[in-house]
Amino acid sequence: LVAMVVSAGTLGFVGSLVIYLLYKDRGPFVRWHAANSLNVQIITGIVLLISFPFMLVGIGFLTYGLALVFAFVVHIIAAAKANQGEWFRPPMTPHWVK
């Protein structure tokens, strides 16, 4: 979350990738949540890349902001669920990394 906020959404992927690579072997629960974090960052990155050309029209600023808010909120909810020991599948997120 810190990397995402500080870099306006561009470094969140790096943080999620590092966490996934370091902790994926600690068990199925940790792997599940690390993979979901990475999946959220991948879809957020795709939306951010698509938003850049649309910034010329003006709507890209809205979609860029909405993507960042979506990722931020989903990460907060997922962190709370993981802290409570619950399995959580982020909404509107493909499950590419398993």
C-alpha positions as CSV (number, residue, x, y, z in Angstrom):
1,L,0.0,0.0,0.0
2,V,2.8,2.4,0.8
3,A,4.5,1.9,-2.5
4,M,1.2,2.4,-4.3
5,V,0.3,5.6,-2.6
6,V,3.8,7.1,-2.8
7,S,4.3,6.4,-6.5
8,A,0.7,7.2,-7.6
9,G,0.0,3.6,-8.3
10,T,3.0,2.6,-10.3
11,L,5.1,0.8,-7.7
12,G,2.3,-1.2,-6.0
13,F,3.0,-4.0,-8.5
14,V,6.6,-4.3,-7.4
15,G,5.7,-4.5,-3.7
16,S,3.1,-7.2,-4.4
17,L,5.5,-9.2,-6.6
18,V,8.2,-9.1,-3.9
19,I,5.8,-10.2,-1.2
20,Y,4.5,-13.0,-3.4
21,L,8.0,-14.3,-4.3
22,L,9.3,-14.1,-0.7
23,Y,6.3,-15.6,1.0
24,K,4.5,-17.9,-1.5
25,D,6.0,-21.1,0.1
26,R,4.8,-20.3,3.7
27,G,1.5,-22.2,3.2
28,P,-1.6,-22.1,1.1
29,F,-3.2,-19.2,3.1
30,V,-0.3,-16.9,2.7
31,R,0.1,-17.9,-1.0
32,W,-3.6,-17.2,-1.6
33,H,-3.5,-13.7,-0.2
34,A,-0.1,-12.8,-1.8
35,A,-1.4,-14.0,-5.2
36,N,-4.6,-12.0,-4.8
37,S,-2.6,-8.9,-4.0
38,L,-0.5,-9.5,-7.1
39,N,-3.7,-10.1,-9.2
40,V,-5.2,-6.8,-7.9
41,Q,-2.0,-5.0,-8.9
42,I,-1.9,-6.5,-12.3
43,I,-5.5,-5.5,-13.1
44,T,-4.8,-2.0,-11.6
45,G,-1.7,-1.6,-13.8
46,I,-3.7,-2.6,-16.9
47,V,-6.4,0.0,-16.1
48,L,-3.7,2.6,-15.4
49,L,-2.1,1.9,-18.8
50,I,-5.4,2.2,-20.6
51,S,-6.2,5.4,-18.7
52,F,-3.1,7.2,-20.1
53,P,-4.3,7.7,-23.7
54,F,-7.8,8.6,-22.4
55,M,-6.3,11.5,-20.4
56,L,-6.1,13.4,-23.6
57,V,-9.9,13.3,-23.7
58,G,-10.3,13.9,-19.9
59,I,-12.0,10.7,-18.8
60,G,-8.6,9.1,-18.2
61,F,-8.1,11.2,-15.1
62,L,-11.3,9.7,-13.6
63,T,-10.5,6.1,-14.5
64,Y,-6.9,6.5,-13.2
65,G,-8.2,7.8,-9.8
66,L,-11.0,5.1,-9.6
67,A,-8.4,2.4,-10.3
68,L,-6.2,3.6,-7.5
69,V,-9.1,3.9,-5.0
70,F,-10.3,0.5,-6.0
71,A,-6.9,-1.1,-5.4
72,F,-6.5,0.8,-2.1
73,V,-9.9,-0.3,-0.8
74,V,-9.5,-3.9,-1.9
75,H,-6.0,-4.1,-0.2
76,I,-7.4,-2.7,3.0
77,I,-10.3,-5.2,3.0
78,A,-8.0,-8.1,2.1
79,A,-5.6,-7.2,4.9
80,A,-8.3,-7.1,7.4
81,K,-9.7,-10.4,6.3
82,A,-6.3,-12.1,6.3
83,N,-5.7,-10.7,9.8
84,Q,-8.9,-12.4,10.9
85,G,-7.8,-15.6,9.3
86,E,-10.5,-15.5,6.6
87,W,-10.1,-16.4,2.9
88,F,-10.9,-13.4,0.6
89,R,-11.3,-13.3,-3.2
90,P,-11.1,-9.7,-4.5
91,P,-14.1,-8.6,-6.6
92,M,-13.7,-7.9,-10.3
93,T,-10.2,-9.4,-10.3
94,P,-9.1,-12.3,-12.6
95,H,-7.2,-15.0,-10.8
96,W,-4.1,-15.1,-13.1
97,V,-1.5,-15.8,-10.4
98,K,-2.3,-18.9,-8.3
